[in-house]
Amino acid sequence: MFPAGVIAVLVIVGVIAISMFSYFTNKKLKARKSKHARP
């Protein structure tokens, strides 16, 4: 079994990675929309 500290760190890193991934995907989607708006 993993120590509780290791599990907590993995969970925190996972949450940060997911939030960063969603942030960058939202930025890309907004950039695409703005490009379509201004050809």
Distance bins in CASP14 RR format, pairs under 12 A and 6 or more apart:
PFRMAT RR
TARGET T0000
AUTHOR 0000-0000-0000
RMODE 2
METHOD distances of the structure
MODEL  1
1 7 0 0 0 0 1 0 0 0 0 0 0
2 8 0 0 0 0 1 0 0 0 0 0 0
2 9 0 0 0 0 1 0 0 0 0 0 0
2 10 0 0 0 0 1 0 0 0 0 0 0
2 11 0 0 0 0 0 1 0 0 0 0 0
3 9 0 0 0 0 1 0 0 0 0 0 0
3 10 0 0 0 0 0 1 0 0 0 0 0
4 10 0 0 0 0 0 1 0 0 0 0 0
4 11 0 0 0 0 0 1 0 0 0 0 0
5 11 0 0 0 0 1 0 0 0 0 0 0
5 12 0 0 0 0 1 0 0 0 0 0 0
5 13 0 0 0 0 0 1 0 0 0 0 0
6 12 0 0 0 0 0 1 0 0 0 0 0
6 13 0 0 0 0 0 1 0 0 0 0 0
7 13 0 0 0 0 0 1 0 0 0 0 0
7 14 0 0 0 0 0 1 0 0 0 0 0
8 14 0 0 0 0 0 1 0 0 0 0 0
8 15 0 0 0 0 0 1 0 0 0 0 0
9 15 0 0 0 0 0 1 0 0 0 0 0
9 16 0 0 0 0 0 1 0 0 0 0 0
10 16 0 0 0 0 0 1 0 0 0 0 0
10 17 0 0 0 0 0 1 0 0 0 0 0
11 17 0 0 0 0 0 1 0 0 0 0 0
11 18 0 0 0 0 0 1 0 0 0 0 0
12 18 0 0 0 0 0 1 0 0 0 0 0
12 19 0 0 0 0 0 1 0 0 0 0 0
13 19 0 0 0 0 0 1 0 0 0 0 0
13 20 0 0 0 0 0 1 0 0 0 0 0
14 20 0 0 0 0 1 0 0 0 0 0 0
14 21 0 0 0 0 1 0 0 0 0 0 0
14 22 0 0 0 0 0 1 0 0 0 0 0
15 21 0 0 0 0 0 1 0 0 0 0 0
15 22 0 0 0 0 0 1 0 0 0 0 0
16 22 0 0 0 0 0 1 0 0 0 0 0
16 23 0 0 0 0 0 1 0 0 0 0 0
17 23 0 0 0 0 0 1 0 0 0 0 0
17 24 0 0 0 0 0 1 0 0 0 0 0
18 24 0 0 0 0 0 1 0 0 0 0 0
18 25 0 0 0 0 0 1 0 0 0 0 0
19 25 0 0 0 0 0 1 0 0 0 0 0
19 26 0 0 0 0 0 1 0 0 0 0 0
20 26 0 0 0 0 0 1 0 0 0 0 0
20 27 0 0 0 0 0 1 0 0 0 0 0
21 27 0 0 0 0 0 1 0 0 0 0 0
21 28 0 0 0 0 0 1 0 0 0 0 0
22 28 0 0 0 0 0 1 0 0 0 0 0
22 29 0 0 0 0 0 1 0 0 0 0 0
23 29 0 0 0 0 0 1 0 0 0 0 0
23 30 0 0 0 0 0 1 0 0 0 0 0
24 30 0 0 0 0 0 1 0 0 0 0 0
24 31 0 0 0 0 0 1 0 0 0 0 0
25 31 0 0 0 0 0 1 0 0 0 0 0
25 32 0 0 0 0 0 1 0 0 0 0 0
26 32 0 0 0 0 0 1 0 0 0 0 0
26 33 0 0 0 0 0 1 0 0 0 0 0
27 33 0 0 0 0 0 1 0 0 0 0 0
27 34 0 0 0 0 0 1 0 0 0 0 0
28 34 0 0 0 0 0 1 0 0 0 0 0
28 35 0 0 0 0 0 1 0 0 0 0 0
29 35 0 0 0 0 0 1 0 0 0 0 0
29 36 0 0 0 0 0 1 0 0 0 0 0
30 36 0 0 0 0 0 1 0 0 0 0 0
30 37 0 0 0 0 0 1 0 0 0 0 0
31 37 0 0 0 0 0 1 0 0 0 0 0
31 38 0 0 0 0 0 1 0 0 0 0 0
32 38 0 0 0 0 0 1 0 0 0 0 0
END
